[in-house]
């Protein structure tokens, strides 16, 4: 297998490749969206997970239509009722003309991995070359990916992106001639695409510089963080909210440790603190204070290495806006009220009585009691917190178009979290004192940040 390495996103002939090959080949290529998985770890059909103003599979279809593929093939599983629901959902969001560009194929035998869907899709495709994409990879830029997988097609049967040593066969470009190889592998009982890729002429394209494109979601927690990154892409500055239902819970203690760790990882971080009480950061009678009293809307004082701005504002309406103009890579907003998504909620055992964050807005619960670690928290306490959050979330989403989707997800995940609690490892629970647990949370935040 040949290997082309792309570390910094630049190659000498990349522009010529794009201009001479990519646009002509994409119009003669099919997009195959793999959406027939069991979603066993997620516990809910990934294709129907809410995403933006629609659902994940619609997001992939829209991107495919915009990219200009000759056709789009959707590979679904064996559950006829679910398949009908997926198709009816898609047709709510796309036009009749766009639907004419889509073909749907179905698995006939369950639990065979993606290979059966590949076979059915290759039997249906009208194109020699096909981009195969998993439905749960919403960040793949089709044109960018193909600009790096548009080489000498005459001597290669597949192009597979690789990052950090991991190959991504469900984001690869395959020639239709591989159909016989997939059929042989299927009959031999080898259902992983990697089995076929390793035996044919493949070009492994190392795309470490674009590892974020291949973020996928197998669990609800991964889905939440991917949603967070999606929201971050639409913001000038990414935000993490840290909330608690009561004072003296430990938000500031947690934020100090979090900022310190993010700084060690070279992430420029800002903090905005909401204060329900009157406060001043200025001295009574100072020049800037007198200017404010005279009616100035804002004043600023600057020295050689710092500056301070004082603004007369309705913080509830302007706090988010102001967060977006800070010269940082991440803003942490501390508040006692419900924040914007994504939110980390801090609680203390035998002190916190309820959560203020709906479950669909949470990316983490942090136990702040320094005497405890994961596994020592009372099961019924964390279960009650989760139940409260789910009830709040369902109530708030009741009148939205995606309410039923979220309700199903949250109710199922309540069961999953209860089962996990019984094993002593609540899946979104982190401990302030347990450094391994804390570092996992920091790792997730770092993956979520979109550097502008």
C-alpha positions as CSV (number, residue, x, y, z in Angstrom):
1,X,0.0,0.0,0.0
2,X,1.3,3.4,-1.0
3,X,1.3,6.2,1.6
4,X,1.2,9.9,1.0
5,X,1.7,12.0,4.1
6,X,0.1,15.4,4.7
7,X,1.0,17.0,7.9
8,X,0.5,20.7,7.4
9,X,-2.2,20.8,4.8
10,X,0.2,21.9,2.0
11,X,1.6,20.0,-0.9
12,X,3.5,21.4,-3.9
13,X,0.9,20.2,-6.5
14,X,-2.2,20.4,-4.4
15,X,-3.7,23.4,-6.2
16,X,-3.1,21.8,-9.6
17,X,-4.7,18.6,-8.4
18,X,-7.8,20.4,-7.3
19,X,-8.1,22.4,-10.4
20,X,-7.4,19.6,-12.9
21,X,-9.0,16.6,-11.3
22,X,-11.2,17.1,-8.2
23,X,-14.1,19.0,-9.7
24,X,-14.3,16.8,-12.8
25,X,-14.1,13.6,-10.8
26,X,-16.6,14.5,-8.1
27,X,-19.2,15.0,-10.7
28,X,-18.5,11.4,-11.9
29,X,-18.5,9.9,-8.4
30,X,-21.2,8.6,-6.1
31,X,-21.5,9.4,-2.5
32,X,-22.4,6.4,-0.4
33,X,-23.7,7.2,3.1
34,X,-23.5,4.3,5.5
35,X,-26.5,4.5,7.9
36,X,-27.3,0.9,8.6
37,X,-25.4,0.3,11.7
38,X,-26.9,-1.1,14.9
39,X,-26.0,2.0,17.0
40,X,-25.8,-0.4,20.0
41,X,-23.5,1.8,22.0
42,X,-25.5,4.9,21.2
43,X,-28.8,3.2,21.9
44,X,-30.5,5.4,19.3
45,X,-30.4,5.5,15.5
46,X,-27.5,7.8,14.7
47,X,-29.0,8.8,11.4
48,X,-31.8,10.5,13.3
49,X,-29.8,12.3,15.9
50,X,-30.7,16.0,16.0
51,X,-28.1,18.1,14.2
52,X,-28.4,21.8,13.4
53,X,-31.9,22.4,12.1
54,X,-32.4,18.8,11.0
55,X,-30.8,15.4,11.7
56,X,-27.4,13.8,11.0
57,X,-28.3,12.0,7.8
58,X,-29.9,15.1,6.3
59,X,-26.7,17.0,7.1
60,X,-24.7,14.5,5.1
61,X,-27.1,14.5,2.2
62,X,-27.1,18.3,2.0
63,X,-23.3,18.4,1.9
64,X,-23.3,15.7,-0.8
65,X,-25.8,17.6,-2.9
66,X,-23.9,20.9,-2.5
67,X,-20.6,19.1,-3.4
68,X,-22.0,18.0,-6.8
69,X,-21.8,14.2,-6.7
70,X,-23.4,12.4,-9.6
71,X,-25.6,10.5,-7.2
72,X,-26.1,9.7,-3.5
73,X,-26.7,6.2,-2.2
74,X,-28.0,5.7,1.3
75,X,-27.3,2.3,2.9
76,X,-29.8,1.3,5.6
77,X,-30.2,-1.7,7.8
78,X,-32.8,-4.5,8.1
79,X,-35.4,-2.8,10.4
80,X,-38.2,-1.8,8.0
81,X,-40.0,0.4,10.4
82,X,-36.9,2.3,11.3
83,X,-36.0,2.6,7.6
84,X,-39.4,4.0,6.8
85,X,-39.0,6.5,9.6
86,X,-35.5,7.6,8.3
87,X,-36.8,8.0,4.7
88,X,-39.9,10.0,5.8
89,X,-37.6,12.2,7.9
90,X,-35.3,12.9,5.0
91,X,-38.1,13.8,2.7
92,X,-39.3,16.4,5.2
93,X,-36.1,18.3,4.7
94,X,-35.2,18.0,1.0
95,X,-37.0,18.8,-2.2
96,X,-38.5,16.3,-4.6
97,X,-35.9,17.2,-7.2
98,X,-33.1,16.4,-4.8
99,X,-34.8,13.2,-3.8
100,X,-34.5,12.0,-7.4
101,X,-30.7,12.0,-7.0
102,X,-30.9,9.6,-4.1
103,X,-31.1,5.8,-4.2
104,X,-31.7,3.6,-1.1
105,X,-30.3,0.1,-0.5
106,X,-31.1,-2.2,2.4
107,X,-29.2,-4.9,4.3
108,X,-30.8,-8.3,4.2
109,X,-29.0,-9.9,7.1
110,X,-28.3,-8.1,10.5
111,X,-25.0,-7.8,12.3
112,X,-22.7,-8.0,9.3
113,X,-21.0,-4.7,9.8
114,X,-20.7,-2.2,6.9
115,X,-19.6,-4.7,4.3
116,X,-23.1,-5.8,3.3
117,X,-24.1,-2.2,2.8
118,X,-21.0,-1.6,0.7
119,X,-21.9,-4.6,-1.5
120,X,-25.5,-3.5,-2.0
121,X,-24.3,0.1,-2.8
122,X,-21.7,-1.0,-5.3
123,X,-24.3,-3.1,-7.1
124,X,-26.4,0.0,-7.3
125,X,-23.8,2.7,-8.1
126,X,-23.5,4.1,-11.6
127,X,-20.0,5.3,-11.1
128,X,-16.6,3.6,-11.1
129,X,-15.4,5.7,-8.1
130,X,-17.3,6.1,-4.9
131,X,-16.8,8.0,-1.7
132,X,-18.0,5.9,1.3
133,X,-18.8,8.0,4.4
134,X,-20.2,7.0,7.8
135,X,-23.3,8.9,8.7
136,X,-21.8,9.8,12.1
137,X,-18.9,11.8,10.6
138,X,-20.5,15.2,10.2
139,X,-17.3,17.2,9.9
140,X,-15.8,15.6,6.8
141,X,-15.3,18.2,4.1
142,X,-15.9,16.2,0.9
143,X,-14.1,18.6,-1.4
144,X,-11.1,18.9,1.0
145,X,-11.0,15.1,1.4
146,X,-11.2,14.5,-2.3
147,X,-8.5,17.1,-3.0
148,X,-6.1,14.7,-1.2
149,X,-7.5,11.5,-2.7
150,X,-7.4,12.5,-6.3
151,X,-4.1,10.9,-7.5
152,X,-3.3,8.3,-10.1
153,X,-6.6,6.4,-10.2
154,X,-5.3,3.9,-12.8
155,X,-2.8,2.3,-10.4
156,X,-4.9,2.4,-7.2
157,X,-8.1,0.7,-6.2
158,X,-8.8,2.7,-3.0
159,X,-7.7,5.9,-1.2
160,X,-7.9,5.7,2.6
161,X,-7.3,8.7,4.9
162,X,-5.1,8.0,7.9
163,X,-4.5,10.2,11.0
164,X,-2.5,9.5,14.1
165,X,-1.8,6.0,12.9
166,X,-5.5,5.1,12.5
167,X,-7.1,4.5,9.1
168,X,-10.6,5.6,8.2
169,X,-12.1,3.1,5.7
170,X,-15.5,4.6,6.3
171,X,-14.2,7.9,4.8
172,X,-12.5,6.3,1.8
173,X,-12.7,6.4,-1.9
174,X,-13.2,3.0,-3.6
175,X,-13.3,1.7,-7.2
176,X,-16.3,-0.4,-8.1
177,X,-14.0,-3.2,-9.3
178,X,-13.5,-4.0,-5.6
179,X,-17.1,-5.4,-5.5
180,X,-15.8,-8.9,-6.0
181,X,-13.3,-8.5,-3.2
182,X,-16.0,-7.4,-0.8
183,X,-18.3,-10.3,-1.8
184,X,-15.4,-12.8,-1.2
185,X,-14.6,-11.2,2.2
186,X,-18.3,-11.3,3.1
187,X,-18.7,-15.0,2.2
188,X,-15.6,-15.8,4.1
189,X,-17.0,-14.2,7.2
190,X,-14.7,-11.2,7.3
191,X,-17.0,-8.1,7.6
192,X,-14.5,-5.4,8.4
193,X,-13.6,-3.1,5.4
194,X,-10.0,-3.0,6.7
195,X,-9.7,-6.7,5.7
196,X,-10.3,-5.9,2.0
197,X,-8.3,-2.7,2.1
198,X,-5.2,-4.5,3.3
199,X,-5.3,-6.9,0.4
200,X,-5.7,-4.5,-2.6
201,X,-3.8,-1.6,-4.1
202,X,-4.6,1.2,-1.7
203,X,-3.1,4.6,-1.2
204,X,-3.0,5.6,2.5
205,X,-3.2,9.4,2.7
206,X,-2.0,10.6,6.1
207,X,-4.1,13.6,7.1
208,X,-2.9,14.4,10.6
209,X,-3.5,18.1,10.0
210,X,-7.2,17.4,9.5
211,X,-7.9,14.8,12.2
212,X,-10.9,16.8,13.4
213,X,-12.7,15.9,10.2
214,X,-12.9,12.3,11.2
215,X,-14.6,12.8,14.6
216,X,-17.4,10.4,14.9
217,X,-19.9,9.4,17.6
218,X,-20.5,5.9,19.0
219,X,-21.8,7.0,22.4
220,X,-24.1,9.8,23.6
221,X,-21.1,11.6,25.3
222,X,-19.2,11.6,21.9
223,X,-22.4,12.9,20.3
224,X,-22.7,15.8,22.8
225,X,-19.0,16.8,22.2
226,X,-19.5,16.7,18.5
227,X,-22.6,18.9,18.8
228,X,-20.5,21.2,20.9
229,X,-17.8,21.4,18.2
230,X,-20.5,22.0,15.6
231,X,-21.8,25.0,17.6
232,X,-18.3,26.2,18.1
233,X,-17.7,26.3,14.3
234,X,-20.6,28.9,14.2
235,X,-19.1,31.0,17.0
236,X,-16.2,33.5,16.8
237,X,-14.9,32.2,20.1
238,X,-15.8,28.7,21.5
239,X,-17.6,28.7,24.9
240,X,-17.8,26.3,27.8
241,X,-20.4,27.2,30.5
242,X,-19.8,26.1,34.1
243,X,-22.9,26.2,36.3
244,X,-24.1,25.1,39.7
245,X,-27.5,25.2,41.3
246,X,-26.2,26.7,44.6
247,X,-23.6,29.1,45.8
248,X,-20.4,27.7,47.4
249,X,-20.6,24.5,45.3
250,X,-17.1,24.9,43.9
251,X,-17.4,26.4,40.4
252,X,-14.5,28.8,40.9
253,X,-12.3,26.1,42.4
254,X,-13.0,23.9,39.4
255,X,-12.5,26.8,36.9
256,X,-9.1,27.7,38.4
257,X,-7.9,24.2,37.9
258,X,-9.3,24.0,34.4
259,X,-7.8,27.2,33.3
260,X,-4.4,26.2,34.7
261,X,-4.5,22.9,32.8
262,X,-5.6,24.5,29.6
263,X,-2.8,27.0,29.9
264,X,-0.3,24.2,30.2
265,X,-1.7,22.9,26.9
266,X,-1.1,26.3,25.3
267,X,-4.8,27.2,24.9
268,X,-5.4,30.9,25.5
269,X,-8.4,31.0,27.8
270,X,-10.7,33.8,29.0
271,X,-13.2,33.7,31.9
272,X,-16.5,35.6,32.3
273,X,-18.2,35.5,35.7
274,X,-21.8,36.3,36.1
275,X,-22.6,38.1,39.4
276,X,-26.1,38.7,40.5
277,X,-24.9,41.4,43.0
278,X,-23.8,44.9,42.4
279,X,-20.1,45.2,41.9
280,X,-17.4,47.6,40.7
281,X,-14.0,47.1,39.3
282,X,-13.2,50.8,39.5
283,X,-12.2,53.1,42.3
284,X,-14.7,55.6,43.6
285,X,-13.8,59.1,42.2
286,X,-11.3,57.9,39.6
287,X,-11.2,59.5,36.2
288,X,-12.9,56.5,34.6
289,X,-15.5,56.3,37.4
290,X,-16.3,60.0,36.9
291,X,-16.7,59.4,33.2
292,X,-19.2,56.6,33.8
293,X,-21.1,58.8,36.3
294,X,-21.2,61.6,33.7
295,X,-23.0,59.2,31.3
296,X,-20.3,57.4,29.3
297,X,-21.5,54.0,28.1
298,X,-18.0,52.5,28.3
299,X,-14.5,53.5,29.5
300,X,-11.1,51.8,29.1
301,X,-7.9,52.3,30.9
302,X,-4.7,50.8,29.5
303,X,-1.1,50.3,30.7
304,X,1.9,48.8,28.9
305,X,0.8,45.2,29.6
306,X,-2.9,45.3,30.7
307,X,-6.1,47.1,29.9
308,X,-9.5,47.1,31.6
309,X,-12.9,48.0,30.1
310,X,-15.9,49.0,32.1
311,X,-19.2,48.9,30.2
312,X,-22.7,49.9,31.3
313,X,-24.7,46.9,30.0
314,X,-27.6,44.5,30.6
315,X,-25.3,41.5,31.2
316,X,-27.9,38.9,30.5
317,X,-28.3,40.2,26.9
318,X,-24.7,41.2,26.3
319,X,-22.5,38.7,28.1
320,X,-22.6,36.3,25.3
321,X,-21.9,39.0,22.7
322,X,-18.9,40.3,24.7
323,X,-17.5,36.8,25.0
324,X,-17.3,36.7,21.2
325,X,-14.9,39.6,21.0
326,X,-12.4,38.5,23.6
327,X,-8.9,37.9,22.2
328,X,-8.8,34.2,23.4
329,X,-9.3,30.7,22.0
330,X,-11.8,29.6,24.6
331,X,-14.2,31.4,27.0
332,X,-15.3,29.8,30.2
333,X,-18.6,31.4,31.5
334,X,-19.4,30.9,35.1
335,X,-23.0,31.3,36.1
336,X,-25.6,30.0,38.5
337,X,-28.3,30.1,35.9
338,X,-28.5,27.8,32.9
339,X,-25.8,28.6,30.4
340,X,-25.5,28.1,26.7
341,X,-24.5,24.8,25.3
342,X,-22.2,23.1,26.0
343,X,-22.4,23.1,29.8
344,X,-20.5,21.5,32.6
345,X,-22.4,21.4,35.9
346,X,-20.6,21.2,39.2
347,X,-22.2,19.5,42.2
348,X,-21.3,18.3,45.7
349,X,-22.5,15.2,47.3
350,X,-25.0,15.9,50.2
351,X,-25.1,19.6,49.2
352,X,-26.5,19.8,45.7
353,X,-30.2,19.0,45.5
354,X,-30.9,19.3,41.8
355,X,-29.4,20.1,38.4
356,X,-30.3,23.2,36.5
357,X,-29.0,22.0,33.2
358,X,-31.2,19.8,30.9
359,X,-29.5,16.5,30.1
360,X,-29.2,17.3,26.4
361,X,-27.2,20.4,27.2
362,X,-24.7,18.6,29.5
363,X,-21.2,17.5,28.4
364,X,-20.1,16.7,32.0
365,X,-21.0,16.5,35.6
366,X,-18.1,17.4,38.0
367,X,-18.2,16.1,41.5
368,X,-16.3,18.8,43.5
369,X,-16.1,17.1,46.9
370,X,-12.3,16.6,47.3
371,X,-12.8,13.6,49.5
372,X,-14.6,11.6,46.8
373,X,-13.6,9.8,43.6
374,X,-15.5,8.1,40.8
375,X,-17.0,5.0,42.2
376,X,-17.6,6.2,45.7
377,X,-20.5,8.5,44.8
378,X,-23.8,7.2,46.0
379,X,-25.7,5.6,43.1
380,X,-29.1,7.0,44.1
381,X,-27.8,10.5,44.4
382,X,-26.4,10.7,40.9
383,X,-29.4,8.9,39.6
384,X,-31.7,11.5,41.1
385,X,-29.6,14.3,39.6
386,X,-29.8,12.8,36.2
387,X,-33.6,12.1,36.5
388,X,-34.1,15.8,37.4
389,X,-32.1,17.0,34.5
390,X,-33.9,14.8,32.0
391,X,-37.3,16.0,33.2
392,X,-36.2,19.6,32.8
393,X,-34.8,18.9,29.3
394,X,-37.9,17.1,28.1
395,X,-40.2,19.9,29.4
396,X,-38.1,22.5,27.6
397,X,-38.0,20.6,24.3
398,X,-41.7,19.6,24.4
399,X,-42.7,22.3,21.9
400,X,-39.8,22.0,19.6
401,X,-39.6,20.1,16.3
402,X,-36.9,17.9,17.7
403,X,-38.5,17.3,21.1
404,X,-39.5,13.7,20.4
405,X,-36.1,12.9,19.1
406,X,-34.4,14.3,22.2
407,X,-37.0,12.8,24.5
408,X,-36.3,9.3,23.1
409,X,-32.5,9.8,23.4
410,X,-32.7,11.2,27.0
411,X,-35.1,8.5,28.2
412,X,-32.9,5.8,26.8
413,X,-29.7,7.4,28.1
414,X,-31.3,7.6,31.6
415,X,-31.5,3.9,31.5
416,X,-27.9,3.6,30.2
417,X,-26.6,5.9,32.9
418,X,-28.5,4.0,35.6
419,X,-26.9,0.8,34.4
420,X,-23.5,2.5,34.3
421,X,-24.1,3.8,37.8
422,X,-24.6,0.3,39.0
423,X,-21.2,-0.5,37.7
424,X,-19.8,2.5,39.5
425,X,-18.8,4.5,36.4
426,X,-21.3,7.1,35.4
427,X,-20.4,8.0,31.8
428,X,-20.4,11.8,32.0
429,X,-19.3,12.0,35.6
430,X,-15.9,13.5,36.4
431,X,-14.2,13.9,39.7
432,X,-12.3,17.1,40.6
433,X,-9.8,15.3,42.7
434,X,-9.3,12.2,40.5
435,X,-6.6,13.5,38.1
436,X,-7.2,10.7,35.5
437,X,-10.9,11.6,35.4
438,X,-10.1,15.3,35.3
439,X,-7.6,14.9,32.4
440,X,-10.2,13.0,30.4
441,X,-12.5,16.0,30.7
442,X,-9.7,18.4,29.6
443,X,-8.9,16.1,26.7
444,X,-12.5,16.3,25.5
445,X,-12.5,20.1,25.8
446,X,-9.4,20.4,23.7
447,X,-10.9,18.2,21.0
448,X,-14.0,20.4,21.0
449,X,-12.2,23.7,20.5
450,X,-12.2,25.1,17.0
451,X,-9.1,27.3,16.5
452,X,-9.9,30.2,14.2
